């Protein structure tokens, strides 16, 4: 894939690949496009570093074209690199890279491969603390104090977990506590194309929870109103049914109910006891 990304015939070095259509299965399309974008970007950076000298004239810059890059594409690149806004953006990116202090120590090995290796050696899925420690240190050594301090702080928090607790990957795990929240919806330490929702599911935002709560309150009010209307209709139906019922006539065989007290056994009619 890296060789293909450096081919001007198949992958023009000046194009924005996120605007190009591909006939690729949906499951792999996102990762492939992101991987190509990164490789083309890295290749373009290497070409600029080794073959582009801004101190030369434009004509001289064009004549220093590397063999792997086509003439037409190289001219467009030189023209792009000499724009003032491009130069300003380049300086800004250099300053940001200079601030980066934590350096990965796995070489070309991806996070996905390292995670699978840890899964075998540990006997269970590694936490993001396990991944960070394995990817940013080698034989217990780190490139700088910032990385060492981050690993030490993560291990301290891990040692203080309640007995039986597991540091599962998530927005509030130990890695996030020390390194900060994941950005742009990505899952840190999971590599290219892996979203946080792919690892620990969708975590609703505060605004989403507030909106859902308001919707539930509104629906509850509607149901209360409907329930009251049904109660009124049921009451009216019951009253209408009661008024339409005619009491049955008393037949000659029906007992006559009087208010006289019952007679005692053995008493004669009209005799007072």
Sine and cosine of phi, psi and omega as CSV:
sin_phi,cos_phi,sin_psi,cos_psi,sin_omega,cos_omega
0.00,0.00,-0.61,0.79,0.03,-1.00
-0.90,0.43,-0.65,0.76,0.03,-1.00
-0.89,0.45,-0.67,0.74,0.01,-1.00
-0.90,0.43,-0.63,0.78,-0.02,-1.00
-0.93,0.37,-0.33,0.94,0.02,-1.00
-1.00,-0.08,0.05,1.00,-0.01,-1.00
-1.00,0.00,0.90,-0.44,0.02,-1.00
-0.91,0.41,-0.40,0.92,-0.01,-1.00
-0.93,0.36,-0.67,0.74,-0.08,-1.00
-0.98,-0.17,-0.48,0.88,-0.03,-1.00
-0.75,-0.66,1.00,0.09,0.02,-1.00
-0.79,0.61,0.73,-0.68,-0.15,-0.99
-0.96,0.28,-0.27,0.96,-0.08,-1.00
-0.99,-0.16,-0.12,0.99,-0.09,-1.00
-0.99,0.13,0.46,-0.89,0.13,-0.99
-1.00,-0.02,0.95,-0.30,-0.16,-0.99
-0.96,0.29,-0.29,0.96,0.04,-1.00
-0.95,0.32,-0.16,0.99,0.02,-1.00
-0.97,-0.24,0.09,1.00,-0.04,-1.00
-0.98,-0.19,0.66,-0.75,-0.04,-1.00
-1.00,0.02,0.62,-0.79,0.02,-1.00
-0.72,-0.69,0.50,-0.87,0.11,-0.99
-0.98,-0.17,0.99,0.16,-0.09,-1.00
-0.78,-0.62,0.61,-0.79,0.07,-1.00
-0.80,0.60,0.65,-0.76,-0.10,-0.99
-0.85,0.53,-0.60,0.80,-0.06,-1.00
-0.88,0.47,-0.55,0.84,-0.05,-1.00
-0.96,-0.29,-0.11,0.99,-0.11,-0.99
-0.89,0.47,-0.71,0.71,-0.07,-1.00
-0.89,0.46,-0.73,0.68,-0.03,-1.00
-0.91,0.42,-0.67,0.74,-0.03,-1.00
-0.89,0.45,-0.70,0.72,0.00,-1.00
-0.91,0.43,-0.66,0.75,0.02,-1.00
-0.92,0.40,-0.64,0.77,0.02,-1.00
-0.91,0.42,-0.69,0.73,0.04,-1.00
-0.89,0.46,-0.68,0.74,-0.01,-1.00
-0.86,0.51,-0.69,0.72,-0.01,-1.00
-0.91,0.41,-0.68,0.74,-0.04,-1.00
-0.93,0.37,-0.65,0.76,0.04,-1.00
-0.91,0.41,-0.64,0.77,0.02,-1.00
-0.89,0.45,-0.70,0.71,0.02,-1.00
-0.91,0.42,-0.64,0.77,0.01,-1.00
-0.91,0.42,-0.67,0.75,0.02,-1.00
-0.89,0.45,-0.62,0.78,0.02,-1.00
-0.91,0.41,-0.65,0.76,0.02,-1.00
-0.91,0.42,-0.66,0.75,0.02,-1.00
-0.88,0.47,-0.69,0.72,-0.01,-1.00
-0.90,0.43,-0.66,0.75,-0.03,-1.00
-0.90,0.44,-0.65,0.76,-0.14,-0.99
-0.99,-0.11,-0.36,0.93,-0.14,-0.99
-0.83,-0.55,-0.15,0.99,-0.05,-1.00
-0.94,-0.35,0.85,-0.53,0.02,-1.00
-0.88,-0.48,0.96,-0.26,-0.07,-1.00
-0.91,0.41,-0.26,0.97,0.01,-1.00
-0.98,0.22,-0.26,0.97,0.01,-1.00
-1.00,0.10,0.26,-0.97,0.09,-1.00
-0.94,0.34,0.31,-0.95,-0.01,-1.00
-0.87,0.50,-0.63,0.77,0.01,-1.00
-0.89,0.46,-0.67,0.75,0.02,-1.00
-0.93,0.38,-0.60,0.80,0.04,-1.00
-0.88,0.47,-0.67,0.74,0.00,-1.00
-0.92,0.40,-0.58,0.81,-0.03,-1.00
-0.96,0.30,-0.25,0.97,0.00,-1.00
-1.00,-0.03,0.43,0.90,-0.04,-1.00
-0.89,0.46,0.73,-0.69,0.11,-0.99
-0.95,0.30,0.47,-0.88,-0.07,-1.00
-0.89,0.45,-0.51,0.86,-0.07,-1.00
-0.95,0.30,-0.28,0.96,-0.06,-1.00
-0.97,-0.25,0.73,-0.68,0.00,-1.00
-0.95,0.32,0.48,-0.88,-0.10,-1.00
-0.84,0.54,-0.74,0.67,-0.05,-1.00
-0.88,0.47,-0.67,0.74,0.00,-1.00
-0.93,0.37,-0.63,0.78,-0.02,-1.00
-0.90,0.43,-0.64,0.77,0.04,-1.00
-0.87,0.49,-0.66,0.75,0.01,-1.00
-0.91,0.40,-0.61,0.79,0.03,-1.00
-0.91,0.42,-0.72,0.69,0.00,-1.00
-0.87,0.50,-0.69,0.73,0.03,-1.00
-0.88,0.47,-0.66,0.76,0.00,-1.00
-0.92,0.39,-0.69,0.72,-0.04,-1.00
-0.92,0.39,-0.40,0.92,-0.03,-1.00
-1.00,0.01,-0.03,1.00,0.07,-1.00
-0.95,0.32,0.56,-0.83,-0.05,-1.00
-0.91,0.42,-0.66,0.75,0.00,-1.00
-0.93,0.38,-0.50,0.87,0.06,-1.00
-0.94,0.35,-0.66,0.75,0.04,-1.00
-0.89,0.46,-0.67,0.74,0.01,-1.00
-0.89,0.45,-0.68,0.73,0.02,-1.00
-0.91,0.42,-0.61,0.79,0.02,-1.00
-0.89,0.45,-0.68,0.73,0.02,-1.00
-0.91,0.42,-0.62,0.79,0.02,-1.00
-0.90,0.43,-0.68,0.74,0.02,-1.00
-0.91,0.41,-0.60,0.80,0.05,-1.00
-0.88,0.47,-0.67,0.74,0.00,-1.00
-0.90,0.43,-0.63,0.77,0.02,-1.00
-0.92,0.39,-0.64,0.77,0.03,-1.00
-0.91,0.42,-0.55,0.83,0.00,-1.00
-0.92,0.39,-0.43,0.90,0.01,-1.00
-0.98,0.19,-0.27,0.96,-0.02,-1.00
-0.95,0.31,0.88,-0.48,-0.09,-1.00
-0.95,-0.32,-0.42,0.91,-0.04,-1.00
-1.00,-0.07,0.87,-0.50,-0.12,-0.99
-0.91,-0.42,0.78,-0.62,0.03,-1.00
-0.92,0.39,0.60,-0.80,-0.08,-1.00
-0.85,-0.52,0.48,0.88,0.00,-1.00
-0.97,-0.23,0.07,1.00,0.00,-1.00
0.91,0.42,-0.75,-0.66,0.00,-1.00
-1.00,0.08,-0.07,1.00,-0.02,-1.00
-0.95,0.32,0.77,-0.64,-0.06,-1.00
-0.98,0.20,0.28,-0.96,0.08,-1.00
-0.88,0.48,-0.59,0.81,-0.03,-1.00
-0.89,0.45,-0.70,0.72,0.03,-1.00
-0.91,0.42,-0.68,0.73,0.00,-1.00
-0.90,0.43,-0.60,0.80,0.01,-1.00
-0.90,0.43,-0.64,0.76,0.02,-1.00
-0.92,0.39,-0.61,0.79,0.06,-1.00
-0.89,0.45,-0.69,0.73,0.02,-1.00
-0.91,0.41,-0.60,0.80,0.02,-1.00
-0.86,0.50,-0.62,0.78,0.01,-1.00
-0.95,0.30,-0.71,0.70,-0.06,-1.00
-0.95,0.32,-0.58,0.82,-0.01,-1.00
-1.00,0.09,-0.44,0.90,-0.04,-1.00
1.00,0.09,0.13,0.99,0.04,-1.00
-0.37,-0.93,0.18,-0.98,0.02,-1.00
-0.90,0.43,0.78,-0.63,-0.02,-1.00
-0.95,0.30,0.51,-0.86,0.12,-0.99
-0.98,0.18,0.14,-0.99,0.03,-1.00
-0.95,0.33,-0.41,0.91,0.15,-0.99
-0.89,0.45,-0.71,0.70,0.04,-1.00
-0.86,0.51,-0.70,0.72,-0.02,-1.00
-0.91,0.41,-0.70,0.71,-0.02,-1.00
-0.89,0.45,-0.70,0.71,0.00,-1.00
-0.89,0.46,-0.64,0.77,-0.03,-1.00
-0.96,0.28,-0.54,0.84,-0.08,-1.00
-1.00,0.01,-0.39,0.92,-0.07,-1.00
-0.92,-0.39,0.14,0.99,0.12,-0.99
-0.65,-0.76,0.38,-0.92,0.01,-1.00
-0.67,-0.74,0.86,-0.51,-0.06,-1.00
0.83,0.56,0.58,0.82,0.02,-1.00
0.99,0.13,-0.02,1.00,-0.03,-1.00
-0.96,-0.29,0.57,-0.82,0.02,-1.00
-0.86,-0.51,0.22,-0.97,-0.02,-1.00
-0.96,0.28,-0.50,0.87,-0.07,-1.00
-0.43,-0.90,0.11,-0.99,-0.05,-1.00
-0.93,0.36,-0.53,0.85,-0.02,-1.00
-0.88,0.48,-0.70,0.72,0.02,-1.00
-0.91,0.41,-0.69,0.72,0.00,-1.00
-0.88,0.47,-0.67,0.74,0.00,-1.00
-0.91,0.41,-0.63,0.78,0.02,-1.00
-0.90,0.44,-0.69,0.72,0.01,-1.00
-0.91,0.42,-0.68,0.74,0.01,-1.00
-0.88,0.47,-0.66,0.75,-0.01,-1.00
-0.92,0.39,-0.64,0.77,0.05,-1.00
-0.89,0.45,-0.68,0.73,0.00,-1.00
-0.92,0.40,-0.59,0.81,0.04,-1.00
-0.89,0.46,-0.71,0.70,0.03,-1.00
-0.90,0.43,-0.59,0.81,0.02,-1.00
-0.91,0.41,-0.64,0.77,0.01,-1.00
-0.92,0.39,-0.43,0.90,-0.03,-1.00
-1.00,-0.03,0.07,1.00,0.05,-1.00
-0.92,0.40,0.57,-0.82,0.07,-1.00
-0.84,0.54,0.50,-0.87,-0.02,-1.00
-0.86,0.51,0.75,-0.66,0.00,-1.00
1.00,0.00,-0.15,0.99,0.00,-1.00
-0.98,0.21,0.51,-0.86,0.00,-1.00
-0.85,-0.53,0.72,-0.69,0.02,-1.00
-0.99,0.11,0.98,0.20,-0.02,-1.00
-0.97,0.26,0.59,-0.81,0.05,-1.00
-0.85,0.52,0.74,-0.67,-0.02,-1.00
-0.01,-1.00,0.05,-1.00,-0.05,-1.00
-0.93,0.38,-0.25,0.97,-0.02,-1.00
-0.84,-0.54,0.40,0.92,0.01,-1.00
-0.98,0.22,0.02,-1.00,-0.07,-1.00
-0.89,0.46,-0.64,0.77,0.02,-1.00
-0.85,0.53,-0.72,0.70,0.00,-1.00
-0.91,0.40,-0.59,0.81,0.00,-1.00
-0.88,0.48,-0.64,0.77,-0.05,-1.00
-1.00,0.04,-0.69,0.72,-0.13,-0.99
-1.00,-0.05,-0.20,0.98,-0.04,-1.00
0.99,-0.12,0.22,-0.97,-0.05,-1.00
-0.91,0.41,0.50,-0.87,0.06,-1.00
-0.92,0.40,0.59,-0.81,-0.07,-1.00
-0.96,-0.27,0.50,-0.86,0.11,-0.99
0.85,0.53,0.41,0.91,0.05,-1.00
0.98,0.21,0.09,1.00,0.01,-1.00
-0.99,0.11,0.40,-0.92,0.07,-1.00
-0.98,-0.17,0.95,-0.30,-0.02,-1.00
-0.86,0.52,0.63,-0.78,0.01,-1.00
0.96,0.27,0.20,0.98,0.03,-1.00
-0.93,-0.36,-0.04,1.00,0.12,-0.99
1.00,0.03,-0.10,-0.99,-0.13,-0.99
-0.90,0.43,0.77,-0.64,0.14,-0.99
0.99,0.15,-0.03,1.00,-0.03,-1.00
-1.00,-0.02,0.86,-0.51,0.00,-1.00
-1.00,-0.04,0.42,-0.91,0.02,-1.00
-0.87,0.50,-0.60,0.80,0.00,-1.00
-0.91,0.41,-0.41,0.91,0.04,-1.00
-0.96,0.30,-0.46,0.89,-0.09,-1.00
-1.00,-0.06,-0.80,0.60,-0.06,-1.00
-0.85,-0.53,0.29,0.96,0.10,-1.00
0.99,0.11,0.03,-1.00,-0.04,-1.00
-1.00,0.10,0.83,-0.56,0.08,-1.00
-0.98,-0.22,0.93,-0.37,-0.05,-1.00
-0.89,0.45,0.62,-0.78,0.02,-1.00
-0.97,0.26,0.21,-0.98,0.00,-1.00
-0.89,0.46,-0.66,0.75,0.01,-1.00
-0.91,0.42,-0.60,0.80,0.03,-1.00
-0.91,0.40,-0.65,0.76,0.04,-1.00
-0.90,0.44,-0.66,0.75,0.01,-1.00
-0.90,0.44,-0.67,0.74,0.02,-1.00
-0.90,0.43,-0.68,0.74,0.01,-1.00
-0.90,0.43,-0.61,0.79,0.02,-1.00
-0.90,0.43,-0.66,0.75,0.03,-1.00
-0.91,0.42,-0.63,0.78,0.03,-1.00
-0.90,0.43,-0.64,0.77,0.03,-1.00
-0.92,0.40,-0.64,0.77,0.04,-1.00
-0.89,0.45,-0.68,0.74,0.01,-1.00
-0.89,0.45,-0.69,0.73,0.01,-1.00
-0.91,0.41,-0.61,0.79,0.03,-1.00
-0.89,0.46,-0.65,0.76,0.04,-1.00
-0.90,0.43,-0.64,0.77,0.04,-1.00
-0.89,0.45,-0.68,0.73,0.00,-1.00
-0.91,0.41,-0.60,0.80,0.04,-1.00
-0.90,0.44,-0.68,0.74,0.02,-1.00
-0.90,0.43,-0.68,0.73,0.03,-1.00
-0.90,0.44,-0.63,0.78,0.01,-1.00
-0.90,0.43,-0.64,0.77,0.02,-1.00
-0.91,0.41,-0.64,0.77,0.03,-1.00
-0.90,0.44,-0.67,0.74,0.04,-1.00
-0.90,0.44,-0.60,0.80,0.01,-1.00
-0.90,0.43,-0.66,0.75,0.02,-1.00
-0.91,0.42,-0.71,0.71,0.01,-1.00
-0.89,0.46,-0.64,0.77,0.02,-1.00
-0.91,0.42,-0.63,0.78,0.02,-1.00
-0.91,0.42,-0.66,0.75,0.02,-1.00
-0.91,0.41,-0.65,0.76,0.03,-1.00
-0.90,0.44,-0.64,0.77,0.00,-1.00
-0.91,0.41,-0.67,0.74,0.02,-1.00
-0.91,0.42,-0.63,0.77,0.02,-1.00
-0.91,0.41,-0.61,0.79,0.00,-1.00
-0.93,0.37,-0.66,0.76,-0.02,-1.00
-0.91,0.42,-0.62,0.78,-0.05,-1.00
-0.96,0.28,-0.33,0.94,-0.03,-1.00
-1.00,0.01,-0.08,1.00,-0.02,-1.00
-1.00,0.05,0.82,-0.57,0.03,-1.00
-0.99,-0.14,0.79,-0.61,-0.01,-1.00
-0.90,0.44,0.65,-0.76,-0.03,-1.00
-0.93,0.37,0.56,-0.83,0.06,-1.00
-0.95,0.31,0.51,-0.86,0.00,-1.00
-0.99,0.13,0.84,-0.55,0.00,-1.00
-0.99,0.12,0.19,-0.98,-0.03,-1.00
-0.93,0.36,-0.35,0.94,0.02,-1.00
-1.00,-0.01,-0.08,1.00,-0.01,-1.00
-0.99,0.16,0.65,-0.76,0.00,-1.00
-0.92,0.40,0.60,-0.80,0.02,-1.00
-1.00,-0.04,0.81,-0.59,-0.03,-1.00
-1.00,-0.06,0.82,-0.57,0.04,-1.00
-0.84,-0.55,0.15,-0.99,0.00,-1.00
-0.99,-0.11,0.04,1.00,-0.01,-1.00
-0.95,0.31,0.60,-0.80,0.05,-1.00
-0.95,0.33,0.49,-0.87,0.01,-1.00
-0.93,0.38,0.55,-0.83,0.02,-1.00
-0.98,0.21,0.51,-0.86,0.08,-1.00
-0.98,0.17,0.50,-0.87,-0.01,-1.00
-0.89,0.46,0.71,-0.70,0.04,-1.00
1.00,0.00,-0.16,0.99,0.01,-1.00
-0.99,0.16,0.54,-0.84,0.09,-1.00
-0.99,-0.10,0.39,-0.92,-0.02,-1.00
-0.90,0.44,0.78,-0.62,0.04,-1.00
1.00,0.02,-0.07,1.00,-0.02,-1.00
-1.00,-0.02,0.73,-0.68,0.02,-1.00
-1.00,-0.04,0.66,-0.75,0.02,-1.00
-0.97,-0.23,0.00,0.00,0.00,0.00
